[in-house]
């Protein structure tokens, strides 16, 4: 499990202590915020790169970015790839091949590393899961080993990050999904989503956070979540 993602997700849950239950948005009322231009993707460990030297094909290589973020090529040992954009990596490779005449290097991002979400609460294997393709809330729960008998299904919490880095707390009725009366509640997860299945009905959000989050993970949180009803 990624410790950084675990810490970030627990910050999300703990930061909700100031959120009243009536501020949580039913999933059917949720409207995705207007998207903002995304910054260029920065490479990260696990991404698979294809590097082509257009006039020196014997140097072509396909390789993953290892956990330390550095790659080693015949003409570029210990090159930091993680944290760079594809264009920045191409520029860096060009500076390492100045001995070639008219060097041209193309970096192709063949495969992204797996995006992740967190599933917590009354599931058999709570923790971080990889989002392979399109995955719904219910599929993610199955990925986490399925529900425990103690799960309270009509108040499942989905915490979702907005493009401006604020968060919304959404209420999902999984009981309706399983019964077939609320199929649209089984929404697709996005990267960095956090799903929590409570053990009992959440009557007081402050008490819920204190009992199930803060006492379990003794960390001081300053993360802020903003929720609005549409």
N, C-alpha and C positions, 0 to 999 in steps of 0.2 A: 504494500500500500504506500502511496506517495505521502510522506509526512507533511509536505507543503500543502497538498490539496486537503488533507485531513484537517490541518490547522485552519485553513481558509474556510472550510465548510463549517467547522465548529464555531468559528467567529460569526458566521452568518446566523446560525441558530441562536447563539448567545446574545447577539446584538438585537434580537427581536424582543427583548424584555420590555421595551417601551411601546410595543405594538399591541393594541387591544384586539380582541377576537373579531369585533365588528368591522375592523379595518382590513381584515383578510379578504381577498377578492375571490369570489367563486370563479372557478375556471371558465364557466360559460360566459362570464362578463369580461374576461381578460382580453385586452386588445394590445397587441405587440406595439411597443413604442416605435415611433418613426425612426428608421435606421439613419445612422450618421455614417459618413465615409469612413471605412475601416482603414487603419494604417497598413502599410505593406506587411505581409506576413513575414515574421522572423522565424528562421529555421530553428528547430529544437531537436534534442536527442530523440532518436527513433525514426526521424524522417529518412527516407531513402532517396539518394541523389544519383543522377546519371550525369557524369561530367564528360563532355566531348571536346576534344581538341581538333578543330576542323581540318587542320593541315598536318596533324600528327596523330593519326588514329591509333597508333600503337600505345598511346598514353590514355586512351579512353577507359573509363572505369565506372562501375555502378557499385555503390556502397552505402551502408547506413551510417548515420551520425551516432557515434557511441555515447554512452552516458556522460563522459567528460566534455562532450561538445566539440572535440577536435578530430580532424581527419588527417590522414597522411597519404600523400600521393608521391609518385616518383620525383616530381619537381617541387613539391610543397609538403614538407614534413611538419607535423604539429600545427596545422592550420586551424584556427578557431573558426568553426562554421556556425555553431549554435549562437543565436542572437543576431546574426546577420540576415539581411534579405538576400534573395537570389542574385539581384543585381550587384549588391555589395560583395558577395562571394566571387562572382565573375570578375569584378574589378580587382579583387585581391589576387586571384589566380593569374590574371594578366601581368601583374607586377612580378610574379614569380617565374614568368616564361619570357623574359625580355631577350633571352639568347636566340629565340626563334625569329625568323623573318615573317612579318605580318602575322603575329600570333592571334588566333581567334579561339575563344573558349566559350562554350555554352553550358550552363548548368540547368538541368531539368529536374524539377521536384517530382519524382515518380510516385511517391506515396507519402501521405502525411502520417505522423505518429498518431496513435489512437487518442481521440478525445475521451474525456472521462466525466463521470458524474458520481455523486455519492448517494447511497441508499442506507438509511439508518432506521432505528426503531425496531419494530416487531417483525423482523425478517430473520431467516436462519443464518445468513452470512452477511451481516452489515459491513459496509466499507465502500471502497472505491471500485467502480466497475468501468470497463472500457466500453465506449459506445461504438459498436461496429455497425456502420450504416444507420438506418432509421430504426430507432428503438422507442417503444412506448413505455409509459409508466409501468404497466402491468408486465411487459416483457422484461423490464429492468428488475422488477421484483423477483421474477422467475430466475433471472441471472444471479440474484442474490440468495438463491436457495428456496425461495417461496416464503409465504406468510406463516407466522406462528399462529396457533389457535387463539392467542390473546390479542391479536391485531384488531384495532378499531378502524373500520374501513371507510366510514363516510366522513371522516375528517383528516384525510391524508394531506400533509402540507408539502407544497412544491415551492421552493425558493429559487427564483430565477433572476439572473443578472441582466440588467438593461445595458444598452450600448454606452450610456453615460456613467456606468459603474455603480448606479444605484440598484436596489433590488426590490422585487415585489414578492409578496407572500401570497400564494394562490392555494385555494382550497379545492381538493379533488375528491369526488365521491366514488371511490373504488367499489363500494358495495353495489352501486347502480351499474357500474361497468360489468361486474361479474354476473349480476342478475339479468343484464341485457337491456335494462331500461334507460341507461345513460351511456351509450357507447362513445359519444363524443367526449366524455370526460377522460377517456384513455388517450391523453395527448402524447405527442412525440416529445422526447427529452432533447434538450439542447446541451452543448458542452457547458460544464460547470454548474448544471442544475443540481440541486440537493433535494432529495425526497425523504420525508420522515413519516413513518407509520406509527401513530401513537398507540399506547396500550389501552387507554380509556379516553372517554370524551374529554376534550379540552374545554373546560369551563372558564378557566382563568389563565391567560397566556403567561403572565408574570410567574405564577406558581409553576406552570409547566416548564418554563425555561430553568427556573431554579432547581426543580426536582430532577429533571432528566438531562440537562445539559451542563449547567455550571458545576454541580456537585460531582458529576462524572469526569469533568475535565477542568482542573483548577488552573485556568488561564485568565488573565485580565484582558478584556476585550474593549476596543474602542471603535470597532467597525459600526457604521451607521447604515440602517436600512430604511428607505423611504417607501411607504405604501400609499397608494391613492385608489379610491374607488371610482371606476369609470361610469 
